[in-house]
């Protein structure tokens, strides 16, 4: 049972004897995007995500509010023998108004198959490849992407790899209230996100709440709809899905998680339904790491870990992936702060290219 990961990270290795000090790369400038006008009915910011068994959700934005939420698709270029109509939404954020955001689920689809598709009966043809039905499967994982020169470097690296699904444990666009930066992020990732499913969860930079004026995660929820309804969740901030022989759970670091919360009840129920014969691998993604030796964000995940780690341990979760800390770190199998052969391996992969740069200081504990 082979599970592969493309982890995009700058890895810092320390040794007892060194001949030269390692110099961590400095942050790169935020990318500038030239104005590139398109016909108002043409799809923009196209990305896809898994949407239940053998289905895919296609998401795109148009400036034309009358553009239909229709996807035509087939297995040969221009040969669209199937079609589906979905839903649309939009949102306002202070003086900003989004375009028409389309979400259309297509399928059932064959596994490990290339499909060609067109959005809204207008514009260019796109193509994607569905994941395999069984092992091996390869995931690309990069958190805290942003929109800098390092982001482009990360995306270029991923684009050179053969992988099936992209996993992003929070902090996508780093729009930080500047809504047009959501649009530029969508265009930046479109070449990859329109060709392989992107499965994401929220980070702190997706909050964008303004007390008494704007609710948290409004932009994120409108633009990046994940299969929460398909997995029995009542919130886009946490959900699960199966792919090949793996069950993946995306948790919400910024949703309520106490024992009386909807997220806790949903997680407990979701774990109880996992069939390890069908999905022998069990993975969890969230934004704030529970195990973190870096000074950055030290202790922020302790509360959630105290409540939810016992559930993951009882279910024999194999791997937990997190972002937030802008560094790479991997643990041995651990539970309750101690080495445990039955515990999960924890990986922090939060250095995808964001504007804040790398976390540099290790916190040495007694």
Sine and cosine of phi, psi and omega as CSV:
sin_phi,cos_phi,sin_psi,cos_psi,sin_omega,cos_omega
0.00,0.00,0.98,-0.21,-0.15,-0.99
-0.97,-0.25,0.83,-0.56,0.03,-1.00
-0.84,-0.54,0.85,-0.53,-0.08,-1.00
-0.90,-0.44,0.50,-0.87,0.03,-1.00
-0.75,-0.66,0.68,-0.73,0.23,-0.97
-0.98,-0.22,0.98,-0.19,-0.04,-1.00
-0.99,-0.14,0.92,-0.40,-0.03,-1.00
-1.00,-0.01,0.94,-0.35,-0.12,-0.99
-0.41,-0.91,0.42,-0.91,0.26,-0.97
-1.00,-0.09,0.91,-0.42,-0.12,-0.99
-0.99,-0.11,0.82,-0.58,0.05,-1.00
-0.98,-0.18,0.85,-0.52,-0.01,-1.00
-0.90,-0.44,0.82,-0.58,0.05,-1.00
-0.97,-0.25,0.48,-0.88,0.00,-1.00
-0.62,-0.78,0.30,-0.95,-0.01,-1.00
-0.92,0.40,-0.63,0.78,0.00,-1.00
-0.86,-0.50,0.81,-0.59,0.05,-1.00
-0.76,-0.65,0.48,-0.88,0.03,-1.00
-0.98,-0.19,-0.34,0.94,0.01,-1.00
-0.46,-0.89,0.58,-0.81,0.01,-1.00
-0.96,0.26,0.70,-0.72,0.03,-1.00
-0.97,0.24,0.78,-0.63,0.01,-1.00
-0.97,-0.24,0.91,-0.42,0.00,-1.00
-0.95,0.32,0.63,-0.77,0.01,-1.00
-0.87,0.48,0.57,-0.82,0.06,-1.00
-0.98,0.18,0.37,-0.93,0.07,-1.00
-0.86,0.51,0.50,-0.87,0.09,-1.00
-0.97,-0.23,0.33,-0.94,-0.06,-1.00
-0.91,0.42,0.45,-0.89,0.11,-0.99
-0.90,0.43,0.68,-0.74,-0.02,-1.00
-0.92,0.38,0.57,-0.82,0.12,-0.99
-0.97,-0.25,0.69,-0.73,-0.06,-1.00
-0.90,-0.44,0.92,-0.40,0.01,-1.00
-0.91,0.41,0.49,-0.87,0.01,-1.00
-0.90,0.44,0.82,-0.58,-0.07,-1.00
-0.74,-0.67,0.98,0.19,-0.08,-1.00
-0.90,0.43,0.63,-0.78,0.04,-1.00
-0.79,-0.62,0.38,-0.92,0.11,-0.99
-0.81,0.59,0.62,-0.78,-0.15,-0.99
-0.89,0.46,-0.40,0.91,-0.02,-1.00
-1.00,-0.02,-0.08,1.00,-0.02,-1.00
-0.98,0.18,0.60,-0.80,-0.03,-1.00
-0.94,0.34,0.62,-0.79,0.07,-1.00
-0.76,-0.64,0.40,-0.92,0.11,-0.99
0.83,0.56,0.71,0.70,-0.07,-1.00
-0.96,0.27,0.76,-0.65,0.15,-0.99
-0.53,-0.85,0.36,-0.93,-0.05,-1.00
-0.81,-0.58,0.40,-0.92,0.04,-1.00
-0.49,-0.87,0.47,-0.88,0.04,-1.00
-0.91,0.41,0.61,-0.79,-0.08,-1.00
-0.64,-0.77,0.90,0.43,0.00,-1.00
1.00,0.02,-0.04,-1.00,-0.10,-1.00
-0.89,0.46,0.90,-0.45,0.11,-0.99
0.89,0.46,0.45,0.89,0.03,-1.00
-0.79,-0.62,0.40,-0.92,0.01,-1.00
-0.73,-0.68,0.66,-0.75,0.10,-1.00
-0.99,-0.13,0.82,-0.58,0.06,-1.00
-0.97,-0.24,0.79,-0.62,-0.03,-1.00
-0.84,-0.54,0.70,-0.71,0.08,-1.00
-0.42,-0.91,0.17,-0.99,-0.04,-1.00
-0.79,-0.61,0.64,-0.77,0.12,-0.99
-0.79,-0.62,0.47,-0.88,0.11,-0.99
-0.98,0.17,-0.40,0.92,-0.01,-1.00
-0.99,0.13,0.91,-0.42,-0.04,-1.00
-0.95,0.32,-0.27,0.96,0.01,-1.00
-1.00,-0.03,-0.02,1.00,-0.03,-1.00
-0.91,0.41,0.72,-0.70,-0.06,-1.00
-0.97,0.23,0.50,-0.86,0.02,-1.00
-1.00,0.01,0.86,0.52,-0.10,-0.99
-0.91,-0.41,0.70,-0.71,0.13,-0.99
-0.88,-0.48,0.81,-0.59,0.13,-0.99
-0.97,-0.25,0.66,-0.75,-0.09,-1.00
-0.44,-0.90,0.32,-0.95,0.03,-1.00
-0.13,-0.99,-0.01,-1.00,-0.09,-1.00
-0.99,-0.16,0.14,0.99,0.09,-1.00
-0.71,-0.71,0.52,-0.86,-0.03,-1.00
-0.84,0.55,0.80,-0.60,0.01,-1.00
0.96,0.28,-0.07,1.00,-0.02,-1.00
-0.99,-0.12,0.98,0.18,-0.09,-1.00
-1.00,-0.04,1.00,0.04,-0.01,-1.00
-1.00,-0.05,0.02,1.00,0.05,-1.00
-0.73,-0.68,0.38,-0.93,0.03,-1.00
-0.38,-0.93,0.36,-0.93,0.03,-1.00
-0.48,-0.88,0.53,-0.85,0.06,-1.00
-0.91,-0.42,0.69,-0.72,-0.06,-1.00
-0.89,-0.46,-0.60,-0.80,-0.07,-1.00
-0.83,-0.55,0.14,-0.99,0.04,-1.00
-0.57,-0.82,0.34,-0.94,0.04,-1.00
-0.48,-0.88,0.08,-1.00,0.11,-0.99
-0.33,-0.94,0.15,-0.99,0.01,-1.00
-0.46,-0.89,0.36,-0.93,0.12,-0.99
-0.92,-0.40,0.61,-0.79,0.05,-1.00
-0.67,-0.74,0.98,-0.19,-0.12,-0.99
0.81,0.59,-0.90,-0.43,-0.05,-1.00
-1.00,-0.05,0.05,1.00,-0.01,-1.00
-1.00,-0.10,0.61,-0.79,0.11,-0.99
-0.77,-0.63,0.82,-0.57,-0.03,-1.00
-0.95,0.31,0.27,-0.96,0.20,-0.98
-0.96,0.28,-0.10,-0.99,0.05,-1.00
-0.98,0.20,0.87,-0.49,-0.06,-1.00
-0.99,-0.16,0.89,-0.46,-0.08,-1.00
-0.98,-0.20,0.67,-0.75,0.11,-0.99
-0.75,-0.66,0.92,-0.40,-0.03,-1.00
-0.77,-0.64,0.82,-0.58,0.01,-1.00
-1.00,-0.06,0.78,-0.63,0.01,-1.00
-0.88,-0.47,0.42,-0.91,0.01,-1.00
0.66,-0.75,0.00,-1.00,0.10,1.00
-0.94,0.33,0.52,-0.85,-0.04,-1.00
-0.90,-0.43,0.46,-0.89,0.09,-1.00
-0.98,0.19,0.52,-0.85,0.04,-1.00
-0.96,0.27,0.46,-0.89,0.13,-0.99
0.78,0.62,0.73,0.69,-0.10,-1.00
-0.73,-0.68,0.63,-0.77,0.06,-1.00
-1.00,0.05,0.77,-0.64,0.07,-1.00
-0.88,-0.48,0.57,-0.82,0.09,-1.00
-0.95,-0.33,0.64,-0.77,-0.09,-1.00
-0.51,-0.86,0.35,-0.94,0.03,-1.00
-0.69,-0.72,0.64,-0.77,-0.08,-1.00
-0.97,-0.25,0.76,-0.64,0.10,-0.99
0.91,0.41,0.33,0.94,0.01,-1.00
0.88,0.48,0.32,0.95,-0.05,-1.00
-0.68,-0.73,0.36,-0.93,0.20,-0.98
0.99,0.17,-0.23,-0.97,-0.13,-0.99
-0.96,0.27,0.28,-0.96,0.09,-1.00
-1.00,0.02,0.66,-0.75,0.08,-1.00
-0.91,-0.42,0.22,-0.98,0.09,-1.00
-0.60,-0.80,0.51,-0.86,0.09,-1.00
-0.62,-0.78,0.29,-0.96,0.05,-1.00
-0.87,-0.49,0.77,-0.64,0.02,-1.00
-0.98,0.22,0.46,-0.89,0.03,-1.00
-0.92,0.38,0.31,-0.95,0.03,-1.00
-0.95,0.33,0.29,-0.96,0.02,-1.00
-0.99,0.17,-0.37,0.93,-0.05,-1.00
-0.51,-0.86,0.08,-1.00,-0.01,-1.00
-0.88,0.48,0.44,-0.90,-0.01,1.00
-0.99,0.15,0.42,-0.91,0.11,-0.99
-0.70,-0.71,0.58,-0.82,-0.04,-1.00
-0.86,-0.50,0.77,-0.63,0.08,-1.00
-0.96,-0.29,0.66,-0.75,0.24,-0.97
-0.99,-0.13,0.73,-0.68,-0.06,-1.00
-0.77,-0.64,0.83,-0.56,0.09,-1.00
-0.45,-0.89,0.82,-0.57,0.03,-1.00
-0.95,-0.30,0.26,-0.97,0.11,-0.99
0.82,0.57,0.86,0.52,-0.12,-0.99
-0.96,0.28,-0.87,0.49,-0.07,-1.00
0.96,0.30,-0.39,-0.92,-0.09,-1.00
-0.57,-0.82,0.88,0.48,-0.01,-1.00
-0.87,-0.49,-0.01,-1.00,0.10,-1.00
-0.86,0.51,-0.57,0.82,0.05,-1.00
-0.94,0.34,-0.55,0.84,0.09,-1.00
-0.86,0.51,-0.73,0.68,0.01,-1.00
-0.88,0.48,-0.63,0.77,0.04,-1.00
-0.88,0.48,-0.69,0.73,0.03,-1.00
-0.89,0.47,-0.73,0.68,-0.02,-1.00
-0.91,0.42,-0.62,0.78,0.05,-1.00
-0.88,0.47,-0.64,0.76,0.02,-1.00
-0.90,0.44,-0.72,0.70,0.01,-1.00
-0.88,0.47,-0.64,0.77,-0.02,-1.00
-0.89,0.45,-0.37,0.93,0.02,-1.00
-1.00,0.05,-0.10,0.99,-0.07,-1.00
-0.99,-0.17,0.43,-0.90,0.12,-0.99
-1.00,-0.07,0.92,-0.39,-0.03,-1.00
-0.57,-0.82,0.22,-0.98,-0.09,-1.00
-0.94,-0.34,-0.59,0.80,-0.06,-1.00
-0.61,-0.79,0.65,-0.76,0.09,-1.00
-0.99,-0.16,0.76,-0.65,0.06,-1.00
-0.92,-0.38,0.76,-0.66,-0.05,-1.00
-0.77,-0.64,0.97,-0.26,-0.06,-1.00
-0.99,0.11,0.80,0.60,0.17,-0.98
1.00,-0.09,0.37,-0.93,-0.06,-1.00
0.90,0.43,0.99,0.13,-0.08,-1.00
-1.00,0.02,-0.97,0.23,-0.24,-0.97
-1.00,-0.02,-0.36,0.93,-0.17,-0.99
0.80,0.60,0.62,0.78,0.07,-1.00
-0.90,0.44,-0.65,0.76,0.08,-1.00
0.77,0.64,0.84,0.54,0.07,-1.00
0.99,0.14,-0.29,0.96,0.01,-1.00
-1.00,0.02,1.00,-0.06,-0.23,-0.97
-0.89,0.45,-0.48,0.88,0.02,-1.00
-0.90,0.43,-0.33,0.94,0.04,-1.00
-0.96,0.29,-0.37,0.93,0.18,-0.98
-0.91,0.41,-0.63,0.78,0.00,-1.00
-0.92,0.38,-0.69,0.72,0.00,-1.00
-0.93,0.37,-0.56,0.83,0.06,-1.00
-0.90,0.43,-0.68,0.74,0.03,-1.00
-0.86,0.51,-0.64,0.77,0.04,-1.00
-0.95,0.32,-0.59,0.80,-0.01,-1.00
-0.89,0.46,-0.68,0.73,-0.09,-1.00
-1.00,-0.02,-0.14,0.99,-0.08,-1.00
-0.79,0.61,-0.68,0.73,-0.02,-1.00
-0.83,0.56,-0.58,0.81,0.03,-1.00
-1.00,0.00,-0.69,0.73,-0.12,-0.99
-0.96,0.29,-0.29,0.96,0.07,-1.00
-1.00,0.02,-0.17,0.99,-0.10,-1.00
-0.94,-0.33,-0.38,0.92,0.06,-1.00
-0.66,-0.75,0.56,-0.83,-0.01,-1.00
-0.90,0.44,0.71,-0.70,0.09,-1.00
-0.95,-0.30,0.87,-0.49,0.02,-1.00
-0.93,-0.37,0.88,-0.47,-0.18,-0.98
-0.82,-0.58,0.36,-0.93,0.21,-0.98
-0.74,-0.67,0.23,-0.97,-0.15,-0.99
-0.99,0.11,0.46,-0.89,0.14,-0.99
-0.84,-0.54,-0.05,-1.00,-0.03,-1.00
-0.91,0.41,-0.47,0.88,-0.01,-1.00
-0.97,0.24,-0.13,0.99,0.10,-0.99
-1.00,0.01,-0.15,0.99,-0.07,-1.00
-0.86,0.51,-0.89,0.45,0.05,-1.00
0.78,0.62,0.55,0.83,-0.01,-1.00
-1.00,0.09,0.55,-0.84,0.11,-0.99
-0.80,-0.61,0.91,-0.40,-0.08,-1.00
-0.77,0.63,0.74,-0.67,0.04,-1.00
0.94,0.34,-0.03,1.00,-0.05,-1.00
-0.84,-0.54,-0.81,0.59,-0.09,-1.00
-0.81,-0.59,0.75,-0.66,0.08,-1.00
-0.96,0.29,0.41,-0.91,0.02,-1.00
-0.94,0.34,0.54,-0.84,0.14,-0.99
0.90,0.43,0.36,0.93,-0.02,-1.00
-0.90,0.44,-0.73,0.69,-0.02,-1.00
-0.92,0.40,-0.73,0.69,-0.02,-1.00
-0.86,0.51,-0.75,0.66,-0.05,-1.00
-0.91,0.42,-0.57,0.82,-0.01,-1.00
-0.95,0.32,-0.60,0.80,-0.14,-0.99
-1.00,-0.04,-0.57,0.82,-0.13,-0.99
-0.87,-0.50,0.96,0.27,0.02,-1.00
-0.98,0.19,0.82,-0.57,-0.02,-1.00
-0.95,-0.32,0.17,-0.98,-0.10,-0.99
-0.98,0.19,0.83,0.56,-0.01,-1.00
-0.96,0.29,-0.65,0.76,0.01,-1.00
-0.91,0.41,-0.63,0.78,0.01,-1.00
-0.91,0.42,-0.39,0.92,-0.03,-1.00
-0.96,-0.28,0.26,0.97,0.09,-1.00
0.98,0.19,0.21,0.98,0.04,-1.00
-1.00,-0.01,0.44,-0.90,0.07,-1.00
-0.97,-0.26,0.25,0.97,-0.02,-1.00
-0.58,-0.81,0.68,-0.74,0.07,-1.00
-0.93,0.37,-0.12,0.99,-0.04,-1.00
-1.00,0.08,-0.18,0.98,0.08,-1.00
-0.43,-0.90,0.65,-0.76,-0.08,-1.00
-0.22,-0.98,0.01,-1.00,0.05,-1.00
-0.56,-0.83,0.25,-0.97,0.05,-1.00
-0.33,-0.94,0.38,-0.92,0.10,-1.00
-0.96,-0.27,0.61,-0.79,0.14,-0.99
-0.51,-0.86,0.77,-0.64,-0.11,-0.99
0.77,0.63,-0.83,-0.56,-0.01,-1.00
-0.97,-0.26,0.49,0.87,-0.03,-1.00
-0.81,-0.58,0.63,-0.78,0.16,-0.99
-0.95,-0.32,0.83,-0.55,-0.04,-1.00
-0.91,-0.42,0.71,-0.71,0.01,-1.00
-0.88,-0.47,0.83,-0.56,0.02,-1.00
-0.97,-0.26,0.93,-0.36,-0.05,-1.00
-0.99,-0.11,0.38,-0.93,0.00,-1.00
-0.97,-0.25,0.97,-0.26,0.03,-1.00
-0.90,0.43,-0.36,0.93,-0.07,-1.00
-0.91,-0.42,0.30,0.95,0.20,-0.98
-0.96,-0.27,0.42,-0.91,0.03,-1.00
-0.83,0.56,0.66,-0.75,-0.06,-1.00
-0.72,-0.70,0.11,0.99,0.00,-1.00
-0.93,0.37,0.13,-0.99,-0.12,-0.99
-0.90,0.44,-0.25,0.97,0.00,-1.00
-0.97,-0.25,0.09,1.00,-0.08,-1.00
-0.99,0.10,0.37,-0.93,0.08,-1.00
-0.89,0.45,-0.62,0.78,-0.03,-1.00
-0.90,0.44,-0.68,0.74,0.01,-1.00
-0.89,0.45,-0.72,0.70,0.00,-1.00
-0.90,0.44,-0.65,0.76,0.02,-1.00
-0.90,0.44,-0.71,0.71,-0.01,-1.00
-0.87,0.50,-0.71,0.71,0.00,-1.00
-0.87,0.49,-0.67,0.74,0.00,-1.00
-0.94,0.35,-0.66,0.75,-0.01,-1.00
-0.89,0.45,-0.69,0.72,0.00,-1.00
-0.90,0.44,-0.55,0.84,-0.02,-1.00
-0.93,0.37,-0.33,0.94,-0.04,-1.00
-1.00,-0.09,-0.09,1.00,-0.05,-1.00
-0.93,0.37,0.77,-0.63,0.05,-1.00
-0.96,-0.29,0.97,-0.25,-0.08,-1.00
-0.94,0.34,-0.22,0.98,0.13,-0.99
-0.97,0.26,-0.57,0.82,0.02,-1.00
-0.99,0.12,-0.67,0.74,-0.01,-1.00
-0.78,-0.63,0.99,0.13,-0.05,-1.00
-0.91,0.41,-0.37,0.93,0.07,-1.00
-0.99,-0.12,0.70,-0.71,0.00,-1.00
-0.79,-0.61,0.91,-0.41,-0.08,-1.00
-0.87,-0.50,0.49,-0.87,0.04,-1.00
-0.76,-0.65,0.67,-0.74,0.13,-0.99
-0.84,-0.54,0.60,-0.80,0.11,-0.99
-0.40,-0.92,0.16,-0.99,-0.09,-1.00
-1.00,0.05,-0.80,0.59,-0.10,-0.99
-1.00,0.09,0.87,-0.49,-0.04,-1.00
-0.92,0.39,0.55,-0.84,0.05,-1.00
-1.00,0.02,-0.51,0.86,0.05,-1.00
-0.89,-0.45,0.85,-0.53,-0.18,-0.98
-0.45,-0.89,0.90,-0.44,0.02,-1.00
-1.00,-0.10,0.09,1.00,0.00,-1.00
-1.00,-0.02,0.51,-0.86,0.07,-1.00
-0.90,0.43,-0.51,0.86,-0.01,-1.00
-0.90,0.43,0.78,-0.63,0.08,-1.00
0.86,0.52,0.49,0.87,-0.03,-1.00
-0.88,0.48,0.80,-0.60,0.09,-1.00
0.99,0.13,-0.04,1.00,-0.08,-1.00
-0.92,0.38,-0.42,0.91,-0.02,-1.00
-1.00,-0.09,0.06,1.00,-0.12,-0.99
-0.88,0.47,-0.67,0.74,-0.05,-1.00
-0.90,0.44,-0.72,0.70,0.01,-1.00
-0.92,0.40,-0.63,0.78,0.01,-1.00
-0.89,0.46,-0.68,0.74,-0.02,-1.00
-0.87,0.50,-0.57,0.82,-0.04,-1.00
-0.99,0.11,-0.67,0.74,-0.22,-0.98
-0.97,-0.24,-0.37,0.93,-0.01,-1.00
-0.86,0.51,-0.62,0.78,0.05,-1.00
-0.85,0.53,-0.57,0.82,0.05,-1.00
-0.92,0.40,-0.69,0.73,0.00,-1.00
-0.92,0.40,-0.62,0.78,-0.01,-1.00
-0.91,0.41,-0.69,0.72,0.00,-1.00
-0.89,0.45,-0.49,0.87,-0.01,-1.00
-1.00,-0.01,0.00,1.00,0.01,-1.00
0.86,0.51,0.74,0.67,0.08,-1.00
-0.87,0.49,0.67,-0.74,-0.06,-1.00
-1.00,0.07,-0.65,0.76,-0.19,-0.98
-0.52,-0.85,0.68,-0.73,0.07,-1.00
-0.84,-0.54,0.84,-0.54,-0.03,-1.00
-0.93,-0.36,0.70,-0.71,-0.03,-1.00
-0.67,-0.74,0.23,-0.97,0.08,-1.00
-0.85,-0.53,-0.76,-0.64,0.14,-0.99
0.95,0.31,-0.84,0.54,0.08,-1.00
-0.99,0.14,0.82,-0.58,-0.13,-0.99
-0.99,0.11,0.92,0.38,-0.03,-1.00
-0.33,-0.94,0.11,-0.99,0.10,-1.00
-0.93,-0.38,0.72,-0.69,0.04,-1.00
-0.46,-0.89,0.63,-0.78,0.03,-1.00
-0.71,-0.70,0.70,-0.72,-0.01,-1.00
-0.98,-0.18,0.22,-0.98,0.29,-0.96
-0.98,0.21,0.00,-1.00,0.10,-1.00
-0.91,0.41,0.77,-0.64,-0.14,-0.99
-0.54,-0.84,0.45,-0.89,0.11,-0.99
-0.44,-0.90,0.67,-0.74,0.03,-1.00
0.81,0.59,0.60,0.80,0.07,-1.00
0.98,0.22,0.15,0.99,-0.05,-1.00
-0.73,-0.68,0.50,-0.86,0.09,-1.00
-0.83,0.55,0.71,-0.71,-0.04,-1.00
-0.46,-0.89,0.88,-0.47,-0.04,-1.00
-0.89,0.46,-0.25,0.97,0.02,-1.00
-0.99,-0.17,-0.03,1.00,0.00,-1.00
-0.99,0.13,0.02,-1.00,0.01,-1.00
-1.00,-0.01,0.38,-0.92,0.22,-0.98
-1.00,0.03,0.72,-0.70,-0.02,-1.00
-0.93,-0.37,0.79,-0.62,0.02,-1.00
-0.83,-0.56,0.78,-0.62,0.15,-0.99
-0.98,-0.19,0.78,-0.62,-0.08,-1.00
-0.66,-0.75,0.85,0.52,-0.13,-0.99
-0.97,-0.25,0.54,0.84,-0.05,-1.00
-0.84,-0.54,0.75,0.66,-0.08,-1.00
-0.97,0.25,-0.21,0.98,0.05,-1.00
0.69,-0.72,0.19,0.98,-0.10,-1.00
-0.87,0.49,0.27,-0.96,-0.11,-0.99
-0.95,0.32,-0.25,0.97,-0.07,-1.00
-0.99,0.11,-0.19,0.98,0.05,-1.00
0.99,0.13,-0.07,-1.00,-0.08,-1.00
-0.99,0.12,0.58,-0.82,0.17,-0.99
-0.96,0.27,0.71,-0.70,-0.22,-0.98
-0.90,-0.44,-0.37,0.93,-0.19,-0.98
-0.96,-0.28,0.82,-0.58,0.06,-1.00
-1.00,0.08,0.67,-0.74,0.02,-1.00
-0.99,-0.14,0.95,-0.33,0.02,-1.00
-1.00,0.04,0.83,-0.56,-0.05,-1.00
-0.94,-0.35,0.45,-0.89,0.03,-1.00
-0.95,0.30,0.00,0.00,0.00,0.00
